[in-house]
Amino acid sequence: MVFFKVDAEKGDGVELAEKFKVPGFPTFVAINSETETIQRWAGYDDADSFIETVAQVVADPTTIDEKIARYETDPTVGDAVALGEYYATSGQWTDVA
């Protein structure tokens, strides 16, 4: 996993923030090599919480589309949380039924 810090208010960061629909800061977006979103989350509590979140992302590197399909056939709390974080941090909370 590679971490890439971007100032989303300056330079190329503005374009990346638009591309990945970042509504606020800090927002973390985990993507795969095809730039498909794996997970998103916002905020920063403490190092232990951050490390735990990253470990969860590494443990389930499926894309958001795959998580949606999986949730539709076999809903779990983990997928519900992941999808909730995705929608909340991409400004799509009103699009979810």
mmCIF file as gemmi writes it, N, C-alpha and C atoms, coordinates in Angstrom:
data_model
loop_
_atom_site.group_PDB
_atom_site.id
_atom_site.type_symbol
_atom_site.label_atom_id
_atom_site.label_alt_id
_atom_site.label_comp_id
_atom_site.label_asym_id
_atom_site.label_entity_id
_atom_site.label_seq_id
_atom_site.pdbx_PDB_ins_code
_atom_site.Cartn_x
_atom_site.Cartn_y
_atom_site.Cartn_z
_atom_site.occupancy
_atom_site.B_iso_or_equiv
_atom_site.pdbx_formal_charge
_atom_site.auth_seq_id
_atom_site.auth_asym_id
_atom_site.pdbx_PDB_model_num
ATOM 1 N N . MET Axp A 1 ? 0.842 -1.156 0 1 0 ? 1 A 1
ATOM 2 C CA . MET Axp A 1 ? 0 0 0 1 0 ? 1 A 1
ATOM 3 C C . MET Axp A 1 ? 0.898 1.232 0 1 0 ? 1 A 1
ATOM 4 N N . VAL Axp A 2 ? 0.492 2.218 -0.775 1 0 ? 2 A 1
ATOM 5 C CA . VAL Axp A 2 ? 1.243 3.461 -0.884 1 0 ? 2 A 1
ATOM 6 C C . VAL Axp A 2 ? 0.335 4.605 -0.435 1 0 ? 2 A 1
ATOM 7 N N . PHE Axp A 3 ? 0.857 5.476 0.394 1 0 ? 3 A 1
ATOM 8 C CA . PHE Axp A 3 ? 0.104 6.653 0.827 1 0 ? 3 A 1
ATOM 9 C C . PHE Axp A 3 ? 0.588 7.853 0.038 1 0 ? 3 A 1
ATOM 10 N N . PHE Axp A 4 ? -0.354 8.673 -0.359 1 0 ? 4 A 1
ATOM 11 C CA . PHE Axp A 4 ? -0.062 9.834 -1.182 1 0 ? 4 A 1
ATOM 12 C C . PHE Axp A 4 ? -0.815 11.017 -0.597 1 0 ? 4 A 1
ATOM 13 N N . LYS Axp A 5 ? -0.105 11.978 -0.079 1 0 ? 5 A 1
ATOM 14 C CA . LYS Axp A 5 ? -0.736 13.158 0.525 1 0 ? 5 A 1
ATOM 15 C C . LYS Axp A 5 ? -0.897 14.241 -0.531 1 0 ? 5 A 1
ATOM 16 N N . VAL Axp A 6 ? -2.109 14.807 -0.567 1 0 ? 6 A 1
ATOM 17 C CA . VAL Axp A 6 ? -2.421 15.827 -1.562 1 0 ? 6 A 1
ATOM 18 C C . VAL Axp A 6 ? -3.043 17.027 -0.871 1 0 ? 6 A 1
ATOM 19 N N . ASP Axp A 7 ? -2.6 18.215 -1.249 1 0 ? 7 A 1
ATOM 20 C CA . ASP Axp A 7 ? -3.272 19.43 -0.809 1 0 ? 7 A 1
ATOM 21 C C . ASP Axp A 7 ? -4.377 19.68 -1.823 1 0 ? 7 A 1
ATOM 22 N N . ALA Axp A 8 ? -5.607 19.342 -1.452 1 0 ? 8 A 1
ATOM 23 C CA . ALA Axp A 8 ? -6.739 19.404 -2.377 1 0 ? 8 A 1
ATOM 24 C C . ALA Axp A 8 ? -7.229 20.819 -2.65 1 0 ? 8 A 1
ATOM 25 N N . GLU Axp A 9 ? -6.548 21.791 -2.087 1 0 ? 9 A 1
ATOM 26 C CA . GLU Axp A 9 ? -6.939 23.177 -2.315 1 0 ? 9 A 1
ATOM 27 C C . GLU Axp A 9 ? -5.937 23.925 -3.197 1 0 ? 9 A 1
ATOM 28 N N . LYS Axp A 10 ? -4.915 23.21 -3.683 1 0 ? 10 A 1
ATOM 29 C CA . LYS Axp A 10 ? -3.875 23.851 -4.486 1 0 ? 10 A 1
ATOM 30 C C . LYS Axp A 10 ? -3.429 22.936 -5.62 1 0 ? 10 A 1
ATOM 31 N N . GLY Axp A 11 ? -2.989 23.527 -6.699 1 0 ? 11 A 1
ATOM 32 C CA . GLY Axp A 11 ? -2.375 22.802 -7.797 1 0 ? 11 A 1
ATOM 33 C C . GLY Axp A 11 ? -3.192 21.618 -8.304 1 0 ? 11 A 1
ATOM 34 N N . ASP Axp A 12 ? -2.493 20.507 -8.582 1 0 ? 12 A 1
ATOM 35 C CA . ASP Axp A 12 ? -3.133 19.297 -9.083 1 0 ? 12 A 1
ATOM 36 C C . ASP Axp A 12 ? -4.084 18.676 -8.066 1 0 ? 12 A 1
ATOM 37 N N . GLY Axp A 13 ? -3.93 19.04 -6.814 1 0 ? 13 A 1
ATOM 38 C CA . GLY Axp A 13 ? -4.798 18.503 -5.773 1 0 ? 13 A 1
ATOM 39 C C . GLY Axp A 13 ? -6.256 18.862 -5.972 1 0 ? 13 A 1
ATOM 40 N N . VAL Axp A 14 ? -6.516 20.019 -6.544 1 0 ? 14 A 1
ATOM 41 C CA . VAL Axp A 14 ? -7.892 20.456 -6.797 1 0 ? 14 A 1
ATOM 42 C C . VAL Axp A 14 ? -8.561 19.485 -7.777 1 0 ? 14 A 1
ATOM 43 N N . GLU Axp A 15 ? -7.861 19.14 -8.841 1 0 ? 15 A 1
ATOM 44 C CA . GLU Axp A 15 ? -8.391 18.21 -9.845 1 0 ? 15 A 1
ATOM 45 C C . GLU Axp A 15 ? -8.622 16.821 -9.24 1 0 ? 15 A 1
ATOM 46 N N . LEU Axp A 16 ? -7.691 16.363 -8.428 1 0 ? 16 A 1
ATOM 47 C CA . LEU Axp A 16 ? -7.859 15.05 -7.783 1 0 ? 16 A 1
ATOM 48 C C . LEU Axp A 16 ? -9.045 15.058 -6.824 1 0 ? 16 A 1
ATOM 49 N N . ALA Axp A 17 ? -9.212 16.12 -6.084 1 0 ? 17 A 1
ATOM 50 C CA . ALA Axp A 17 ? -10.35 16.219 -5.162 1 0 ? 17 A 1
ATOM 51 C C . ALA Axp A 17 ? -11.667 16.181 -5.93 1 0 ? 17 A 1
ATOM 52 N N . GLU Axp A 18 ? -11.708 16.828 -7.074 1 0 ? 18 A 1
ATOM 53 C CA . GLU Axp A 18 ? -12.916 16.791 -7.904 1 0 ? 18 A 1
ATOM 54 C C . GLU Axp A 18 ? -13.14 15.392 -8.465 1 0 ? 18 A 1
ATOM 55 N N . LYS Axp A 19 ? -12.082 14.775 -8.97 1 0 ? 19 A 1
ATOM 56 C CA . LYS Axp A 19 ? -12.188 13.436 -9.563 1 0 ? 19 A 1
ATOM 57 C C . LYS Axp A 19 ? -12.717 12.432 -8.555 1 0 ? 19 A 1
ATOM 58 N N . PHE Axp A 20 ? -12.224 12.506 -7.316 1 0 ? 20 A 1
ATOM 59 C CA . PHE Axp A 20 ? -12.612 11.542 -6.294 1 0 ? 20 A 1
ATOM 60 C C . PHE Axp A 20 ? -13.713 12.07 -5.372 1 0 ? 20 A 1
ATOM 61 N N . LYS Axp A 21 ? -14.328 13.188 -5.763 1 0 ? 21 A 1
ATOM 62 C CA . LYS Axp A 21 ? -15.487 13.743 -5.056 1 0 ? 21 A 1
ATOM 63 C C . LYS Axp A 21 ? -15.236 13.899 -3.557 1 0 ? 21 A 1
ATOM 64 N N . VAL Axp A 22 ? -14.215 14.656 -3.227 1 0 ? 22 A 1
ATOM 65 C CA . VAL Axp A 22 ? -13.848 14.896 -1.833 1 0 ? 22 A 1
ATOM 66 C C . VAL Axp A 22 ? -14.565 16.149 -1.343 1 0 ? 22 A 1
ATOM 67 N N . PRO Axp A 23 ? -15.566 15.977 -0.445 1 0 ? 23 A 1
ATOM 68 C CA . PRO Axp A 23 ? -16.331 17.131 0.013 1 0 ? 23 A 1
ATOM 69 C C . PRO Axp A 23 ? -15.738 17.859 1.214 1 0 ? 23 A 1
ATOM 70 N N . GLY Axp A 24 ? -14.81 17.228 1.919 1 0 ? 24 A 1
ATOM 71 C CA . GLY Axp A 24 ? -14.24 17.829 3.121 1 0 ? 24 A 1
ATOM 72 C C . GLY Axp A 24 ? -12.898 17.214 3.45 1 0 ? 24 A 1
ATOM 73 N N . PHE Axp A 25 ? -12.242 17.801 4.444 1 0 ? 25 A 1
ATOM 74 C CA . PHE Axp A 25 ? -10.88 17.369 4.78 1 0 ? 25 A 1
ATOM 75 C C . PHE Axp A 25 ? -10.758 17.061 6.255 1 0 ? 25 A 1
ATOM 76 N N . PRO Axp A 26 ? -9.985 16.064 6.665 1 0 ? 26 A 1
ATOM 77 C CA . PRO Axp A 26 ? -9.295 15.128 5.779 1 0 ? 26 A 1
ATOM 78 C C . PRO Axp A 26 ? -10.226 14.01 5.3 1 0 ? 26 A 1
ATOM 79 N N . THR Axp A 27 ? -10.076 13.661 4.057 1 0 ? 27 A 1
ATOM 80 C CA . THR Axp A 27 ? -10.758 12.508 3.48 1 0 ? 27 A 1
ATOM 81 C C . THR Axp A 27 ? -9.689 11.59 2.928 1 0 ? 27 A 1
ATOM 82 N N . PHE Axp A 28 ? -9.816 10.31 3.223 1 0 ? 28 A 1
ATOM 83 C CA . PHE Axp A 28 ? -8.876 9.302 2.751 1 0 ? 28 A 1
ATOM 84 C C . PHE Axp A 28 ? -9.579 8.449 1.713 1 0 ? 28 A 1
ATOM 85 N N . VAL Axp A 29 ? -8.918 8.22 0.584 1 0 ? 29 A 1
ATOM 86 C CA . VAL Axp A 29 ? -9.484 7.414 -0.49 1 0 ? 29 A 1
ATOM 87 C C . VAL Axp A 29 ? -8.477 6.321 -0.823 1 0 ? 29 A 1
ATOM 88 N N . ALA Axp A 30 ? -8.896 5.068 -0.66 1 0 ? 30 A 1
ATOM 89 C CA . ALA Axp A 30 ? -8.054 3.931 -1.023 1 0 ? 30 A 1
ATOM 90 C C . ALA Axp A 30 ? -8.507 3.463 -2.399 1 0 ? 30 A 1
ATOM 91 N N . ILE Axp A 31 ? -7.559 3.387 -3.333 1 0 ? 31 A 1
ATOM 92 C CA . ILE Axp A 31 ? -7.875 2.958 -4.693 1 0 ? 31 A 1
ATOM 93 C C . ILE Axp A 31 ? -6.945 1.816 -5.098 1 0 ? 31 A 1
ATOM 94 N N . ASN Axp A 32 ? -7.369 1.061 -6.105 1 0 ? 32 A 1
ATOM 95 C CA . ASN Axp A 32 ? -6.505 0.009 -6.624 1 0 ? 32 A 1
ATOM 96 C C . ASN Axp A 32 ? -5.707 0.537 -7.816 1 0 ? 32 A 1
ATOM 97 N N . SER Axp A 33 ? -4.956 -0.32 -8.488 1 0 ? 33 A 1
ATOM 98 C CA . SER Axp A 33 ? -4.097 0.115 -9.591 1 0 ? 33 A 1
ATOM 99 C C . SER Axp A 33 ? -4.883 0.602 -10.798 1 0 ? 33 A 1
ATOM 100 N N . GLU Axp A 34 ? -6.177 0.27 -10.864 1 0 ? 34 A 1
ATOM 101 C CA . GLU Axp A 34 ? -7.03 0.755 -11.953 1 0 ? 34 A 1
ATOM 102 C C . GLU Axp A 34 ? -7.777 2.035 -11.55 1 0 ? 34 A 1
ATOM 103 N N . THR Axp A 35 ? -7.401 2.619 -10.433 1 0 ? 35 A 1
ATOM 104 C CA . THR Axp A 35 ? -8.01 3.808 -9.816 1 0 ? 35 A 1
ATOM 105 C C . THR Axp A 35 ? -9.478 3.609 -9.455 1 0 ? 35 A 1
ATOM 106 N N . GLU Axp A 36 ? -9.875 2.351 -9.19 1 0 ? 36 A 1
ATOM 107 C CA . GLU Axp A 36 ? -11.207 2.069 -8.686 1 0 ? 36 A 1
ATOM 108 C C . GLU Axp A 36 ? -11.173 2.21 -7.166 1 0 ? 36 A 1
ATOM 109 N N . THR Axp A 37 ? -12.185 2.839 -6.613 1 0 ? 37 A 1
ATOM 110 C CA . THR Axp A 37 ? -12.216 3.06 -5.175 1 0 ? 37 A 1
ATOM 111 C C . THR Axp A 37 ? -12.463 1.752 -4.433 1 0 ? 37 A 1
ATOM 112 N N . ILE Axp A 38 ? -11.621 1.506 -3.439 1 0 ? 38 A 1
ATOM 113 C CA . ILE Axp A 38 ? -11.758 0.344 -2.566 1 0 ? 38 A 1
ATOM 114 C C . ILE Axp A 38 ? -12.494 0.758 -1.296 1 0 ? 38 A 1
ATOM 115 N N . GLN Axp A 39 ? -12.136 1.913 -0.763 1 0 ? 39 A 1
ATOM 116 C CA . GLN Axp A 39 ? -12.77 2.413 0.459 1 0 ? 39 A 1
ATOM 117 C C . GLN Axp A 39 ? -12.466 3.894 0.608 1 0 ? 39 A 1
ATOM 118 N N . ARG Axp A 40 ? -13.284 4.562 1.395 1 0 ? 40 A 1
ATOM 119 C CA . ARG Axp A 40 ? -13.11 5.979 1.726 1 0 ? 40 A 1
ATOM 120 C C . ARG Axp A 40 ? -13.478 6.161 3.189 1 0 ? 40 A 1
ATOM 121 N N . TRP Axp A 41 ? -12.841 7.113 3.828 1 0 ? 41 A 1
ATOM 122 C CA . TRP Axp A 41 ? -13.239 7.489 5.183 1 0 ? 41 A 1
ATOM 123 C C . TRP Axp A 41 ? -12.756 8.906 5.447 1 0 ? 41 A 1
ATOM 124 N N . ALA Axp A 42 ? -13.382 9.515 6.413 1 0 ? 42 A 1
ATOM 125 C CA . ALA Axp A 42 ? -13.055 10.903 6.724 1 0 ? 42 A 1
ATOM 126 C C . ALA Axp A 42 ? -12.645 11.027 8.182 1 0 ? 42 A 1
ATOM 127 N N . GLY Axp A 43 ? -11.879 12.057 8.446 1 0 ? 43 A 1
ATOM 128 C CA . GLY Axp A 43 ? -11.493 12.349 9.821 1 0 ? 43 A 1
ATOM 129 C C . GLY Axp A 43 ? -10.293 11.551 10.282 1 0 ? 43 A 1
ATOM 130 N N . TYR Axp A 44 ? -9.796 11.961 11.419 1 0 ? 44 A 1
ATOM 131 C CA . TYR Axp A 44 ? -8.633 11.307 12.005 1 0 ? 44 A 1
ATOM 132 C C . TYR Axp A 44 ? -8.766 11.396 13.518 1 0 ? 44 A 1
ATOM 133 N N . ASP Axp A 45 ? -8.934 10.243 14.166 1 0 ? 45 A 1
ATOM 134 C CA . ASP Axp A 45 ? -9.069 10.221 15.621 1 0 ? 45 A 1
ATOM 135 C C . ASP Axp A 45 ? -7.71 10.102 16.298 1 0 ? 45 A 1
ATOM 136 N N . ASP Axp A 46 ? -7.066 8.976 16.075 1 0 ? 46 A 1
ATOM 137 C CA . ASP Axp A 46 ? -5.749 8.731 16.644 1 0 ? 46 A 1
ATOM 138 C C . ASP Axp A 46 ? -5.04 7.69 15.79 1 0 ? 46 A 1
ATOM 139 N N . ALA Axp A 47 ? -3.765 7.494 16.053 1 0 ? 47 A 1
ATOM 140 C CA . ALA Axp A 47 ? -2.969 6.585 15.233 1 0 ? 47 A 1
ATOM 141 C C . ALA Axp A 47 ? -3.513 5.161 15.261 1 0 ? 47 A 1
ATOM 142 N N . ASP Axp A 48 ? -3.918 4.663 16.429 1 0 ? 48 A 1
ATOM 143 C CA . ASP Axp A 48 ? -4.426 3.296 16.522 1 0 ? 48 A 1
ATOM 144 C C . ASP Axp A 48 ? -5.681 3.096 15.677 1 0 ? 48 A 1
ATOM 145 N N . SER Axp A 49 ? -6.594 4.056 15.705 1 0 ? 49 A 1
ATOM 146 C CA . SER Axp A 49 ? -7.819 3.966 14.9 1 0 ? 49 A 1
ATOM 147 C C . SER Axp A 49 ? -7.49 4.008 13.412 1 0 ? 49 A 1
ATOM 148 N N . PHE Axp A 50 ? -6.558 4.863 13.042 1 0 ? 50 A 1
ATOM 149 C CA . PHE Axp A 50 ? -6.157 4.968 11.64 1 0 ? 50 A 1
ATOM 150 C C . PHE Axp A 50 ? -5.548 3.65 11.166 1 0 ? 50 A 1
ATOM 151 N N . ILE Axp A 51 ? -4.66 3.087 11.97 1 0 ? 51 A 1
ATOM 152 C CA . ILE Axp A 51 ? -4.016 1.819 11.617 1 0 ? 51 A 1
ATOM 153 C C . ILE Axp A 51 ? -5.051 0.708 11.504 1 0 ? 51 A 1
ATOM 154 N N . GLU Axp A 52 ? -6.028 0.692 12.383 1 0 ? 52 A 1
ATOM 155 C CA . GLU Axp A 52 ? -7.094 -0.316 12.327 1 0 ? 52 A 1
ATOM 156 C C . GLU Axp A 52 ? -7.912 -0.175 11.042 1 0 ? 52 A 1
ATOM 157 N N . THR Axp A 53 ? -8.229 1.051 10.667 1 0 ? 53 A 1
ATOM 158 C CA . THR Axp A 53 ? -8.989 1.281 9.434 1 0 ? 53 A 1
ATOM 159 C C . THR Axp A 53 ? -8.195 0.832 8.221 1 0 ? 53 A 1
ATOM 160 N N . VAL Axp A 54 ? -6.925 1.176 8.165 1 0 ? 54 A 1
ATOM 161 C CA . VAL Axp A 54 ? -6.074 0.757 7.047 1 0 ? 54 A 1
ATOM 162 C C . VAL Axp A 54 ? -5.982 -0.76 6.999 1 0 ? 54 A 1
ATOM 163 N N . ALA Axp A 55 ? -5.864 -1.408 8.14 1 0 ? 55 A 1
ATOM 164 C CA . ALA Axp A 55 ? -5.807 -2.878 8.18 1 0 ? 55 A 1
ATOM 165 C C . ALA Axp A 55 ? -7.092 -3.49 7.622 1 0 ? 55 A 1
ATOM 166 N N . GLN Axp A 56 ? -8.24 -2.885 7.91 1 0 ? 56 A 1
ATOM 167 C CA . GLN Axp A 56 ? -9.509 -3.372 7.373 1 0 ? 56 A 1
ATOM 168 C C . GLN Axp A 56 ? -9.554 -3.227 5.859 1 0 ? 56 A 1
ATOM 169 N N . VAL Axp A 57 ? -9.032 -2.118 5.353 1 0 ? 57 A 1
ATOM 170 C CA . VAL Axp A 57 ? -8.988 -1.893 3.904 1 0 ? 57 A 1
ATOM 171 C C . VAL Axp A 57 ? -8.087 -2.93 3.24 1 0 ? 57 A 1
ATOM 172 N N . VAL Axp A 58 ? -6.938 -3.19 3.829 1 0 ? 58 A 1
ATOM 173 C CA . VAL Axp A 58 ? -6.005 -4.174 3.281 1 0 ? 58 A 1
ATOM 174 C C . VAL Axp A 58 ? -6.619 -5.575 3.315 1 0 ? 58 A 1
ATOM 175 N N . ALA Axp A 59 ? -7.362 -5.876 4.371 1 0 ? 59 A 1
ATOM 176 C CA . ALA Axp A 59 ? -7.973 -7.198 4.514 1 0 ? 59 A 1
ATOM 177 C C . ALA Axp A 59 ? -9.083 -7.441 3.495 1 0 ? 59 A 1
ATOM 178 N N . ASP Axp A 60 ? -9.722 -6.377 3 1 0 ? 60 A 1
ATOM 179 C CA . ASP Axp A 60 ? -10.805 -6.519 2.023 1 0 ? 60 A 1
ATOM 180 C C . ASP Axp A 60 ? -10.588 -5.522 0.891 1 0 ? 60 A 1
ATOM 181 N N . PRO Axp A 61 ? -9.712 -5.867 -0.064 1 0 ? 61 A 1
ATOM 182 C CA . PRO Axp A 61 ? -9.388 -4.933 -1.148 1 0 ? 61 A 1
ATOM 183 C C . PRO Axp A 61 ? -10.391 -4.93 -2.302 1 0 ? 61 A 1
ATOM 184 N N . THR Axp A 62 ? -11.615 -5.4 -2.061 1 0 ? 62 A 1
ATOM 185 C CA . THR Axp A 62 ? -12.616 -5.383 -3.117 1 0 ? 62 A 1
ATOM 186 C C . THR Axp A 62 ? -13.054 -3.944 -3.4 1 0 ? 62 A 1
ATOM 187 N N . THR Axp A 63 ? -13.473 -3.706 -4.624 1 0 ? 63 A 1
ATOM 188 C CA . THR Axp A 63 ? -13.91 -2.355 -5 1 0 ? 63 A 1
ATOM 189 C C . THR Axp A 63 ? -15.274 -2.055 -4.385 1 0 ? 63 A 1
ATOM 190 N N . ILE Axp A 64 ? -15.632 -0.801 -4.403 1 0 ? 64 A 1
ATOM 191 C CA . ILE Axp A 64 ? -16.949 -0.397 -3.9 1 0 ? 64 A 1
ATOM 192 C C . ILE Axp A 64 ? -18.044 -1.099 -4.688 1 0 ? 64 A 1
ATOM 193 N N . ASP Axp A 65 ? -17.913 -1.181 -6.008 1 0 ? 65 A 1
ATOM 194 C CA . ASP Axp A 65 ? -18.926 -1.88 -6.811 1 0 ? 65 A 1
ATOM 195 C C . ASP Axp A 65 ? -19.06 -3.339 -6.384 1 0 ? 65 A 1
ATOM 196 N N . GLU Axp A 66 ? -17.936 -3.979 -6.079 1 0 ? 66 A 1
ATOM 197 C CA . GLU Axp A 66 ? -17.978 -5.37 -5.607 1 0 ? 66 A 1
ATOM 198 C C . GLU Axp A 66 ? -18.627 -5.455 -4.227 1 0 ? 66 A 1
ATOM 199 N N . LYS Axp A 67 ? -18.347 -4.485 -3.372 1 0 ? 67 A 1
ATOM 200 C CA . LYS Axp A 67 ? -18.968 -4.467 -2.044 1 0 ? 67 A 1
ATOM 201 C C . LYS Axp A 67 ? -20.483 -4.279 -2.153 1 0 ? 67 A 1
ATOM 202 N N . ILE Axp A 68 ? -20.915 -3.409 -3.07 1 0 ? 68 A 1
ATOM 203 C CA . ILE Axp A 68 ? -22.349 -3.193 -3.279 1 0 ? 68 A 1
ATOM 204 C C . ILE Axp A 68 ? -23.012 -4.495 -3.719 1 0 ? 68 A 1
ATOM 205 N N . ALA Axp A 69 ? -22.424 -5.163 -4.705 1 0 ? 69 A 1
ATOM 206 C CA . ALA Axp A 69 ? -22.992 -6.422 -5.201 1 0 ? 69 A 1
ATOM 207 C C . ALA Axp A 69 ? -23.022 -7.467 -4.09 1 0 ? 69 A 1
ATOM 208 N N . ARG Axp A 70 ? -21.965 -7.535 -3.325 1 0 ? 70 A 1
ATOM 209 C CA . ARG Axp A 70 ? -21.902 -8.506 -2.231 1 0 ? 70 A 1
ATOM 210 C C . ARG Axp A 70 ? -22.949 -8.193 -1.174 1 0 ? 70 A 1
ATOM 211 N N . TYR Axp A 71 ? -23.111 -6.918 -0.858 1 0 ? 71 A 1
ATOM 212 C CA . TYR Axp A 71 ? -24.095 -6.516 0.151 1 0 ? 71 A 1
ATOM 213 C C . TYR Axp A 71 ? -25.521 -6.836 -0.306 1 0 ? 71 A 1
ATOM 214 N N . GLU Axp A 72 ? -25.78 -6.665 -1.594 1 0 ? 72 A 1
ATOM 215 C CA . GLU Axp A 72 ? -27.122 -6.939 -2.115 1 0 ? 72 A 1
ATOM 216 C C . GLU Axp A 72 ? -27.498 -8.419 -2.018 1 0 ? 72 A 1
ATOM 217 N N . THR Axp A 73 ? -26.5 -9.306 -2.094 1 0 ? 73 A 1
ATOM 218 C CA . THR Axp A 73 ? -26.797 -10.746 -2.017 1 0 ? 73 A 1
ATOM 219 C C . THR Axp A 73 ? -26.587 -11.333 -0.63 1 0 ? 73 A 1
ATOM 220 N N . ASP Axp A 74 ? -25.657 -10.761 0.141 1 0 ? 74 A 1
ATOM 221 C CA . ASP Axp A 74 ? -25.339 -11.298 1.467 1 0 ? 74 A 1
ATOM 222 C C . ASP Axp A 74 ? -24.912 -10.149 2.387 1 0 ? 74 A 1
ATOM 223 N N . PRO Axp A 75 ? -25.881 -9.343 2.862 1 0 ? 75 A 1
ATOM 224 C CA . PRO Axp A 75 ? -25.527 -8.157 3.651 1 0 ? 75 A 1
ATOM 225 C C . PRO Axp A 75 ? -24.819 -8.498 4.961 1 0 ? 75 A 1
ATOM 226 N N . THR Axp A 76 ? -23.779 -7.713 5.24 1 0 ? 76 A 1
ATOM 227 C CA . THR Axp A 76 ? -23.059 -7.84 6.508 1 0 ? 76 A 1
ATOM 228 C C . THR Axp A 76 ? -22.9 -6.451 7.114 1 0 ? 76 A 1
ATOM 229 N N . VAL Axp A 77 ? -22.637 -6.424 8.401 1 0 ? 77 A 1
ATOM 230 C CA . VAL Axp A 77 ? -22.403 -5.156 9.082 1 0 ? 77 A 1
ATOM 231 C C . VAL Axp A 77 ? -21.157 -4.477 8.518 1 0 ? 77 A 1
ATOM 232 N N . GLY Axp A 78 ? -20.125 -5.253 8.258 1 0 ? 78 A 1
ATOM 233 C CA . GLY Axp A 78 ? -18.883 -4.689 7.72 1 0 ? 78 A 1
ATOM 234 C C . GLY Axp A 78 ? -19.098 -3.981 6.398 1 0 ? 78 A 1
ATOM 235 N N . ASP Axp A 79 ? -19.844 -4.622 5.494 1 0 ? 79 A 1
ATOM 236 C CA . ASP Axp A 79 ? -20.122 -3.979 4.208 1 0 ? 79 A 1
ATOM 237 C C . ASP Axp A 79 ? -21.037 -2.775 4.384 1 0 ? 79 A 1
ATOM 238 N N . ALA Axp A 80 ? -21.996 -2.856 5.296 1 0 ? 80 A 1
ATOM 239 C CA . ALA Axp A 80 ? -22.883 -1.723 5.55 1 0 ? 80 A 1
ATOM 240 C C . ALA Axp A 80 ? -22.082 -0.517 6.02 1 0 ? 80 A 1
ATOM 241 N N . VAL Axp A 81 ? -21.146 -0.736 6.923 1 0 ? 81 A 1
ATOM 242 C CA . VAL Axp A 81 ? -20.303 0.353 7.429 1 0 ? 81 A 1
ATOM 243 C C . VAL Axp A 81 ? -19.432 0.909 6.308 1 0 ? 81 A 1
ATOM 244 N N . ALA Axp A 82 ? -18.798 0.018 5.545 1 0 ? 82 A 1
ATOM 245 C CA . ALA Axp A 82 ? -17.925 0.456 4.45 1 0 ? 82 A 1
ATOM 246 C C . ALA Axp A 82 ? -18.699 1.273 3.426 1 0 ? 82 A 1
ATOM 247 N N . LEU Axp A 83 ? -19.884 0.811 3.059 1 0 ? 83 A 1
ATOM 248 C CA . LEU Axp A 83 ? -20.684 1.535 2.076 1 0 ? 83 A 1
ATOM 249 C C . LEU Axp A 83 ? -21.211 2.845 2.646 1 0 ? 83 A 1
ATOM 250 N N . GLY Axp A 84 ? -21.574 2.85 3.922 1 0 ? 84 A 1
ATOM 251 C CA . GLY Axp A 84 ? -22.007 4.087 4.56 1 0 ? 84 A 1
ATOM 252 C C . GLY Axp A 84 ? -20.91 5.134 4.555 1 0 ? 84 A 1
ATOM 253 N N . GLU Axp A 85 ? -19.686 4.715 4.876 1 0 ? 85 A 1
ATOM 254 C CA . GLU Axp A 85 ? -18.548 5.637 4.858 1 0 ? 85 A 1
ATOM 255 C C . GLU Axp A 85 ? -18.288 6.132 3.441 1 0 ? 85 A 1
ATOM 256 N N . TYR Axp A 86 ? -18.401 5.224 2.484 1 0 ? 86 A 1
ATOM 257 C CA . TYR Axp A 86 ? -18.202 5.61 1.084 1 0 ? 86 A 1
ATOM 258 C C . TYR Axp A 86 ? -19.192 6.702 0.672 1 0 ? 86 A 1
ATOM 259 N N . TYR Axp A 87 ? -20.48 6.437 0.898 1 0 ? 87 A 1
ATOM 260 C CA . TYR Axp A 87 ? -21.497 7.407 0.495 1 0 ? 87 A 1
ATOM 261 C C . TYR Axp A 87 ? -21.37 8.725 1.264 1 0 ? 87 A 1
ATOM 262 N N . ALA Axp A 88 ? -21.095 8.667 2.539 1 0 ? 88 A 1
ATOM 263 C CA . ALA Axp A 88 ? -20.994 9.875 3.365 1 0 ? 88 A 1
ATOM 264 C C . ALA Axp A 88 ? -19.805 10.742 2.963 1 0 ? 88 A 1
ATOM 265 N N . THR Axp A 89 ? -18.701 10.12 2.548 1 0 ? 89 A 1
ATOM 266 C CA . THR Axp A 89 ? -17.507 10.885 2.224 1 0 ? 89 A 1
ATOM 267 C C . THR Axp A 89 ? -17.409 11.237 0.75 1 0 ? 89 A 1
ATOM 268 N N . SER Axp A 90 ? -18.409 10.849 -0.037 1 0 ? 90 A 1
ATOM 269 C CA . SER Axp A 90 ? -18.396 11.227 -1.452 1 0 ? 90 A 1
ATOM 270 C C . SER Axp A 90 ? -19.563 12.149 -1.777 1 0 ? 90 A 1
ATOM 271 N N . GLY Axp A 91 ? -20.267 12.604 -0.738 1 0 ? 91 A 1
ATOM 272 C CA . GLY Axp A 91 ? -21.369 13.525 -0.931 1 0 ? 91 A 1
ATOM 273 C C . GLY Axp A 91 ? -22.59 12.892 -1.544 1 0 ? 91 A 1
ATOM 274 N N . GLN Axp A 92 ? -22.708 11.566 -1.45 1 0 ? 92 A 1
ATOM 275 C CA . GLN Axp A 92 ? -23.824 10.854 -2.061 1 0 ? 92 A 1
ATOM 276 C C . GLN Axp A 92 ? -24.84 10.353 -1.042 1 0 ? 92 A 1
ATOM 277 N N . TRP Axp A 93 ? -24.825 10.899 0.158 1 0 ? 93 A 1
ATOM 278 C CA . TRP Axp A 93 ? -25.709 10.382 1.197 1 0 ? 93 A 1
ATOM 279 C C . TRP Axp A 93 ? -27.182 10.517 0.856 1 0 ? 93 A 1
ATOM 280 N N . THR Axp A 94 ? -27.55 11.463 0.041 1 0 ? 94 A 1
ATOM 281 C CA . THR Axp A 94 ? -28.964 11.621 -0.313 1 0 ? 94 A 1
ATOM 282 C C . THR Axp A 94 ? -29.382 10.68 -1.442 1 0 ? 94 A 1
ATOM 283 N N . ASP Axp A 95 ? -28.418 10.045 -2.114 1 0 ? 95 A 1
ATOM 284 C CA . ASP Axp A 95 ? -28.714 9.147 -3.222 1 0 ? 95 A 1
ATOM 285 C C . ASP Axp A 95 ? -29.014 7.726 -2.765 1 0 ? 95 A 1
ATOM 286 N N . VAL Axp A 96 ? -28.833 7.451 -1.493 1 0 ? 96 A 1
ATOM 287 C CA . VAL Axp A 96 ? -28.998 6.098 -0.976 1 0 ? 96 A 1
ATOM 288 C C . VAL Axp A 96 ? -30.41 5.936 -0.448 1 0 ? 96 A 1
ATOM 289 N N . ALA Axp A 97 ? -31.05 4.864 -0.874 1 0 ? 97 A 1
ATOM 290 C CA . ALA Axp A 97 ? -32.425 4.604 -0.4 1 0 ? 97 A 1
ATOM 291 C C . ALA Axp A 97 ? -32.413 3.985 0.97 1 0 ? 97 A 1
